Amino acid sequence: MSIALRSFADNLLSLLFPERCVSCHRFGQLFCQDCQARLRPYPAERRAFTALDDVGVVFIFEDVLRDAIYSFKYRRVRRMAKPLGQFMAVYLQAYPLPADALIPVPLHPQRRAERGFNQSEELARWLHEASNLPLNTTSLARIRNTEHQARLDTQARQENVKGSFVWQPSSPPPDRVLLVDDVLTTGATLEACAGALRLAGAREVRAIALARSLPSILRIT
């Protein structure tokens, strides 16, 4: 379904069934202005990655944003892709990450079938709409259905996703790729994706993530 058609369907549903905020549960909006005002930008920091040239993170993963992402991914409220994707688009306008194409982090077909959609792909569609960057959702594939990363420590995460991604076409990927993901933790998944893209011929690989938890040394209140 195209973004225009999905937006029309969402607007129609909101007329028939008034929206409630996914965080505070007040009627009126899917993600109300008061809750949006509580989002905190992720602070600038040096990030040491091997296969990635740069990574942009939009918000700190906490409170209302955690509620929004949980509703999006696990309660399957796909309409959340619009406000969350638009936040990422605003960030990308303010802090450009040079790219020739957008590629969302892929899900394994079994995981996608269980969830019904790929949340990173949904966010990437809104970035594509705002930036006009080409969107490729089929060429980078996840070929192993790995264990959930949230259950693993840093080293185990790296081993878990090692060799999990492959560039499928015989033609190489674009020179400059911007990977799109929802939550960045250790970066193991993005690094594995970037490694597969570089192996296939990409010269530069960057990434944008909607959220990341603050490291303990950067915790602010």
KEMIKE-224593 format. One line per 5 residues: number of its first residue (from 1); for each residue x, y, z of C-alpha. Coordinates in Angstrom, 3 decimals. Example, Ala and Ser with C-alpha at 12.3 -4.5 7.8 and 13.67 -1.06 7.14 Angstrom:
<sites>
1 = 12.300 -4.500 7.800 | 13.670 -1.060 7.140 $
</sites>
This chain:
<sites>
1 = 0.000 0.000 0.000 | 1.376 3.425 -0.927 | 1.981 6.079 1.726 | -0.783 8.263 0.247 | -3.330 5.452 0.363 $
6 = -2.250 4.405 3.846 | -2.574 8.003 5.072 | -6.100 8.182 3.657 | -7.010 4.914 5.411 | -5.504 6.141 8.677 $
11 = -7.440 9.424 8.486 | -10.657 7.534 7.833 | -10.061 5.223 10.780 | -9.302 8.178 13.064 | -12.698 9.669 12.185 $
16 = -14.485 6.424 13.006 | -12.382 5.547 16.042 | -10.893 8.544 17.910 | -7.153 8.247 18.493 | -5.592 7.748 21.911 $
21 = -1.984 8.652 22.621 | 0.214 5.552 22.755 | 1.993 6.912 25.829 | -0.402 8.919 28.044 | -3.599 7.366 26.549 $
26 = -5.461 10.651 26.302 | -7.894 10.984 23.411 | -7.026 13.225 20.488 | -3.798 12.089 18.817 | -1.892 8.890 18.251 $
31 = 1.187 10.536 19.779 | 0.134 13.738 21.523 | 2.022 17.024 21.521 | 2.644 16.902 25.270 | 4.347 13.527 24.975 $
36 = 6.305 14.593 21.910 | 7.584 17.586 23.894 | 9.158 15.138 26.370 | 11.390 13.552 23.713 | 15.064 14.295 24.300 $
41 = 17.629 14.533 21.492 | 20.447 12.039 21.692 | 23.650 13.906 22.623 | 26.522 14.135 20.200 | 29.222 11.577 20.941 $
46 = 32.147 9.845 19.304 | 31.105 6.454 18.022 | 33.753 3.882 17.176 | 32.513 1.523 14.474 | 34.402 -0.724 12.109 $
51 = 32.265 -0.934 8.965 | 30.186 2.223 9.440 | 31.434 5.671 8.428 | 28.957 7.505 10.653 | 25.771 6.968 12.649 $
56 = 23.074 9.490 13.493 | 20.741 8.896 16.455 | 17.638 11.051 16.835 | 16.373 10.576 20.405 | 17.246 9.007 23.739 $
61 = 15.432 5.705 24.140 | 13.349 6.338 27.259 | 9.855 6.970 28.636 | 7.415 8.172 25.992 | 9.584 7.101 23.068 $
66 = 9.876 3.607 24.533 | 6.063 3.506 24.707 | 5.775 4.681 21.104 | 8.273 2.150 19.745 | 6.715 -0.671 21.767 $
71 = 3.294 0.147 20.324 | 4.758 0.333 16.843 | 6.731 -2.923 16.920 | 4.895 -5.215 19.294 | 1.307 -3.974 19.355 $
76 = 1.580 -3.575 15.569 | 0.360 0.036 15.476 | 1.824 0.657 12.029 | 0.444 4.206 11.969 | 3.231 5.133 14.391 $
81 = 5.630 4.930 11.449 | 4.452 8.341 10.245 | 5.334 10.530 13.264 | 8.454 8.525 14.072 | 9.646 8.525 10.463 $
86 = 8.997 12.257 10.212 | 11.159 12.861 13.290 | 13.971 11.019 11.516 | 13.434 13.101 8.382 | 13.706 16.346 10.372 $
91 = 16.929 15.077 11.955 | 18.366 14.173 8.558 | 17.632 17.657 7.250 | 19.448 19.213 10.203 | 22.338 16.713 10.261 $
96 = 22.809 15.369 6.722 | 24.317 11.938 6.221 | 25.515 11.725 2.588 | 23.836 8.868 0.731 | 22.763 7.654 -2.689 $
101 = 20.084 5.299 -1.344 | 18.197 4.263 1.778 | 18.263 0.623 2.863 | 16.305 -0.500 5.945 | 17.779 -3.206 8.164 $
106 = 16.008 -6.342 6.906 | 14.108 -8.872 8.973 | 14.333 -12.597 8.373 | 11.219 -13.739 6.412 | 10.017 -15.791 9.388 $
111 = 10.318 -12.837 11.793 | 8.602 -10.568 9.276 | 5.741 -13.046 8.903 | 5.317 -13.150 12.692 | 5.236 -9.349 13.033 $
116 = 3.448 -8.618 9.780 | 5.855 -5.874 8.689 | 9.421 -4.616 9.024 | 9.467 -1.578 11.322 | 12.733 -0.269 9.846 $
121 = 11.252 -0.445 6.364 | 8.170 1.496 7.488 | 10.387 4.262 8.911 | 12.527 4.277 5.763 | 9.449 4.852 3.609 $
126 = 8.769 8.135 5.396 | 12.427 9.131 5.079 | 12.192 8.362 1.363 | 9.042 10.489 1.108 | 10.768 13.449 2.784 $
131 = 14.225 13.185 1.215 | 13.468 11.724 -2.244 | 16.432 9.397 -1.766 | 15.898 6.075 -3.584 | 14.610 3.325 -1.308 $
136 = 15.784 -0.267 -1.721 | 13.913 -2.795 0.429 | 14.741 -6.057 -1.339 | 18.461 -6.337 -2.134 | 19.929 -6.650 1.363 $
141 = 18.602 -9.852 2.925 | 18.764 -11.475 6.333 | 19.540 -15.118 5.676 | 19.676 -16.403 9.264 | 16.815 -16.136 11.755 $
146 = 18.963 -15.142 14.699 | 18.115 -15.039 18.381 | 16.625 -11.766 19.667 | 19.508 -9.353 20.275 | 17.935 -7.892 23.422 $
151 = 18.711 -11.119 25.289 | 22.448 -11.006 24.567 | 25.539 -9.142 25.751 | 27.787 -7.176 23.394 | 30.062 -10.003 22.307 $
156 = 27.166 -12.418 21.920 | 25.295 -9.881 19.789 | 28.235 -9.672 17.397 | 28.460 -13.450 17.096 | 24.694 -13.742 16.757 $
161 = 24.492 -11.581 13.625 | 27.810 -12.565 12.062 | 27.196 -13.713 8.485 | 23.468 -13.029 8.797 | 23.193 -10.506 5.949 $
166 = 23.936 -10.758 2.245 | 23.624 -8.497 -0.795 | 21.574 -10.582 -3.243 | 21.842 -8.957 -6.715 | 24.800 -9.573 -8.994 $
171 = 25.153 -5.800 -9.470 | 26.874 -3.900 -6.632 | 25.043 -1.682 -4.134 | 25.111 2.121 -4.452 | 28.418 3.774 -3.595 $
176 = 26.958 5.513 -0.538 | 24.307 3.731 1.507 | 22.279 5.022 4.443 | 20.996 2.182 6.622 | 17.774 2.804 8.551 $
181 = 16.962 1.198 11.917 | 14.647 1.870 14.827 | 16.755 1.255 17.934 | 20.554 1.189 18.120 | 22.038 -0.739 21.035 $
186 = 25.611 -1.961 20.525 | 25.557 -1.429 16.757 | 26.250 -5.113 16.031 | 23.343 -5.474 13.608 | 24.167 -2.292 11.712 $
191 = 27.843 -3.279 11.556 | 26.903 -6.681 10.125 | 24.710 -5.013 7.500 | 27.472 -2.548 6.638 | 29.987 -5.367 6.322 $
196 = 27.776 -7.181 3.816 | 27.312 -3.976 1.799 | 31.045 -3.238 1.724 | 31.797 -6.807 0.710 | 29.423 -6.319 -2.226 $
201 = 31.095 -3.064 -3.281 | 29.652 -0.124 -1.321 | 32.297 2.546 -0.656 | 30.578 4.394 2.205 | 27.978 3.109 4.652 $
206 = 26.259 5.294 7.217 | 23.238 4.697 9.408 | 20.412 6.551 11.076 | 18.531 5.187 14.078 | 15.475 6.602 15.778 $
211 = 16.660 5.902 19.316 | 19.423 4.691 21.574 | 19.742 4.330 25.338 | 22.293 6.569 26.990 | 25.524 4.891 28.100 $
216 = 25.876 5.118 31.876 | 28.706 7.660 31.588 | 26.395 9.995 29.646 | 23.279 9.623 31.814 | 21.571 12.970 32.323 $
221 = 18.496 13.828 34.372 $
</sites>
